[in-house]
Amino acid sequence: MLFALFVLPVSCAEDDDAVEQTEKKAAKSMPAIPALLAEARYLTRKKPNLKAQYYGFLRSASWCVPCQFFVPKLLNEYRKMKSFKMELILLGQEDEAVVKNYMKEHDYNIPGVMPAELGTVPGLSYNGLGFPSLCIVDAEGNFIASNGGANMMKWKDILKEHKKQLQKEKREARKNSAKGE
């Protein structure tokens, strides 16, 4: 009996590793975000920048009172910060006509798309988040961060930190290649 207790966790860990490797292979075989966005049909005339470094997918709904408070603040900040090379895109969460009207009423001058138009977006995660919420991925579809409500306003800090981390990793890789590792 004691033997089974020691064997079971090892086999589960091996299964977890296999599942993780399968998920990584599937994510790599998916098209990058610009390719998904290029094929989508938009709810607005505004189309996304397909050369952006980051994509922020915003969930907002016409019935959501916090959305009506936080999203205009987010859009105002976003319009001021084009240097971050992030494209903000509204993911429609209601009937298409309602989303179009909602975006027009509130002057959401960003691309809007229904989620079905994109299919499965790699890295997109809203786990545990309600409305409004923002998920940021890079152009390859790698998850960067997701936040809801007032925390959505932290997107600039998140991207600054992400860029610092990428620079650090590049420095370390150069240092390791110089050492011959």
N, C-alpha and C positions, 0 to 999 in steps of 0.2 A: 504494500500500500504506500509506503513511504517513497518508494522508487517512482511511482506515478506522479507524485507531487513535484519531483525534481525534473522529470522529463517534460511535463506539460508546458511549463513556462518557456522552455527552450524552443519547443516546436511552435508555440504561439509567436515568439519573437521572430523566428524564421519566416513564418507566414506574414507577419507585419512588414518585414523587410521586402518580401516578394511583392506584396500589395503596393508598397511605397515605390518600388522600382517600376512596376507596371503603370502607376499613376504618372510618374515622371516621363516615361516613354510616351504615354498618351498625350500629355501636355506638350511635349516637344513636337509631336506630329500635327498638332492643331495649328491653324494659320495664326500669324501674328495679328495683333489688334488692328493695325492699319488695313490689312487685307479684309478682315471682317467688316470694318467700317466702310470700306470702299464699295462693298456689295449691298449695303443696307439701303432701305427706302426711308427717307426722313420725313418727319412731321412738320418741319420748318424749311424755309429756304436756306437757312444757315447750315452749312456743311462743316464737318470737323476738319481740322488740320491733320492730314495723314502723316505729317512729318514730325509730330509732337514727340517728345521724349516720354511723357507721362499722359495717362488718360484718367480723368476723374469721372466716374459714373455716379450720377446723382439720382437718388430715389426721392421723389416728392409727389404729393397728391393734392388735388383741389380741396378735399374735405379735411385736410390736416392743418390744424391751427398752428402747431409749431413750425410747419413748413412755411406758412404765410409770414411768420416772424423771422426765422433764421435764413431761409433761402435768399431773400433780397439782400441781406447782409453778406452772405457768401458770394453772390453774384457781383456785388459792388467791389469787394476785395479782389475777386478773381479778375475783373476788368482792369484793375490797377497793376496787376502782377504778371504781365505777359512774359517777363524774363524767366519765369519758372519752366517754360516750355511744356505746360500742361494744357490739355484740351479738356474742357468740361462738357459733359454730354448728359442730358436728362433722359433717364429711362422711364418711359410712360408706364404708369401703374394702374391705369383705368382704361375705359373705352377710348379708342383713338380720337374721336371727335371731342371728348371731354378734355383730353390732354392738350390737343391743339388749342382749344378755347382757353384753357388754363394758362398755357404759355403766352398766348397773345394778351390776355387780360393783365398778366403780371409782368409783361415786358421781359420775358426770359429770352434774351437774345443769345441763345446758345443752341447748338444742334439738339434736336429731340428725336428719339427713336423708340419704337416699341421693342421690348426685349426679344420677341420672337424673330425680329429682323436680324438679330445678331447670332442667334443660336447660343451655343455655349461659349461664354467668354472665359478664356483661361484666367485663373487667378481671382476672378470676381467673387467676393465673399461679403455677405451682410449678416453673418452669424450673430444672432442675439440683438441685432439692431432693428429699430422700428423706423418711423418716418420723422423727419427727413434723415437721410443718411448718405454718406459719400464713401465710395470705394475707389482707391487709387491703385492702378497697375502701370507697369512700364509698357513700352511698345511691344515687347515680346509676350506680354500677358502675365508677367511675374507679379504676384501680390506684393504691394508695398504697405498699405494700411487701409483700415476702414474705421469710420467714426460716425456717430449720430448726433443730432441736435447741435448744441453749442460747440461740441468738440469738433464739428466739421470745420470750424474756423481755424483749427490747428494745422491745416493742410500745408501752409507755407513752412512751418517748423518741421513737419514730417519730411517734406521734400529736401529741405536744407540738410537735415540729419542723414537722409538717404544718400545725398550727393557726397557728403563728407565720408560716409562709410565706403562708398564706391572708390573714392580717391585713396582712402587708407588701404583698401584691398589691392589697388593697382600698385601703390608704393611697395607693399609687402611682396607682391608677385615679382616686381622688378628686383627687389632685394634678394629674394630667393633664387631667381634665375641667375643673378650675378654670382651667387654663392655656388651655383651649379646643382641646386636641388631639383 
